[in-house]
Amino acid sequence: MALKNVCKSFYTELGELRVLNNISFEVKKGEIVALIGPSGSGKTTLLNILAKIIKPTSGEVYLDGEIGYMFQRDHLLEWRTIWKNLLIGLEITGQNDELHQEQIKEMLHKYGLDGFTRNFPHELSGGMRQRIALIRTLSIEPSILLLDEPFSSLDYQTRLMVSDDVYHMIKTEKLTAILVTHDISEAISMADRIVVLSERPAEIINIHDIKLTINGLKTPLKARTADEFRQYFDQIWKELHK
C-alpha cells in the first residue's frame, strides 16, 4: 500500500480548505503504521481516502488488498445479539454462508469470546465490545485494517488491555494496519513506524522506524518498558509542538 503526493481540499462558500498537502509514504505488508498529528490535521480524512469513502483532490493511492475499517466507537446494534452483530458485515457483502460463519466462530474461540454470542451489547464491557467490533471487521477477510482511534472511548486501564489484544489479533491474522491516534505512547507501543503530521494543511514532519529492545515477543505493554521508549516519546512530542 502506498500514497504518492496525495492532496485533499474541501470547497465551501468561504473558499478552499486545504487539508492534506503532498502526503507520500508506503506501508509494507504485515506492518502497523501509526498516524499522529494535531487535532484537525486530516488524519481521519487520510483514512477515508484509503477506504475510498472520499477521493483525493490530486495524487495517487495504491492498494493491494481488501479494506476493513474500525471506527472510534464499536457501532454495535443494541437490539441485536452479539452473534447477529457479528453477521452484519457478511450480510452487507453477501458472504453470510456457513463457511464464513465457521470462521467467525473460530475467531471467537481463539480470542476467548465464544461464550457471549447470545448476549446483547449492553451486557458487555467496553473492551469486550471493541474486541467484538474487530472480529466483525475481520469477518469479511480484509488484508488491510484501518483503525480510527479505536481505543479513545475506553478508560486508561482498559485501553492498555485492549490495545494488547488488538495488537495480538492484527499480528496473528497477518494484517497490514494503519492506526490513527492522538496518543504518542499508544503509537510507539503498537506501531512498527510512526508518521508524524503537521497542522492543517497536513504535511509529513517525520517518519520514525520504531525499534525497541524487548525480551520475548513484543506486546504494547512490554513496549512501554523499553529503554528507547522515552527517547521516541520526547522526539515526537517536540515535533508536534514546534
Buried (B, 14 or more C-beta within 10 A) or exposed (E): BBBEEBBBBEEEEEEEEBBBBBBEBEBEEBBBBBBBBBEEBBBBBBBBBBBEEBEBBEBEBEBEBEBBBBBBBBEBEEEBBBBBBBBBBBEEEEBBEEEBBEBBBEBBEEBEBEEBBEBBBEEBEBBBBBBBBBBBBBBBBBBBBBBBBBBBBBEEEBBBBBBBBBBBBBBEBEBBBBBBBBBBBBBBBBBBBBBBBBBBBBBBBEEBEBEBEBEEEBBBEBBBEBEBBEEBBEBBEEBBEE
